[in-house]
Amino acid sequence: MHAERFVIEVLFLGSGVLIGIIDARTHRIPDTLSLGTLLLVLSLAAIGDKSSLVERLAGMVLGFAAFYGLCRAGLMGLGDVKFSALIGVAIGPAGWMIAVCAASLLGMLCALPQLFTGSITRRTRVAFGPFLTAGSVIQLFAPGLFGFVPATLPLFGGA
């Protein structure tokens, strides 16, 4: 593992955990954390292995574009969009796909029992940042956990 990749992952995980905690408590994701970390990750990638810079930029665009439509539809906040872009920059488009699949599955597994018991409704705002953080951690430490996603990785420059 290259030194800059390790630093990027540690930086990303640290800010991701903070973002998840803050979002769970306040339903807000601070731009200073998401955009600040995004700029740091891009800077480190530009200084280190420049070949990964294009993939990281592709991940950022994918993360932003995919969630921006949901934001415009009122289904999530702009903080989630910026955090999604950070995830794409930090772990690339293939990693972003795995992280979002894991986050969505975890969010569903947590929300469904609450929906069935009536403790939340379909209109209840649920912070997605903690699930995005958890999905990113899963992707970094157990990327093969979601066996159906790695089959698509060659399409996005992975594996």
Secondary structure by P-SEA (a helix, b strand, c coil): ccaaaaaaaaaaaaaaaaaaaaaaccccccccaaaaaaaaaaaaaaaccccaaaaaaaaaaaaaaaaaaaaaaccccaaaaaaaaaaaaaccaaaaaaaaaaaaaaaaaacaaaaaaccccccccccaaaaaaaaaaaaaccccccccccccccccccc
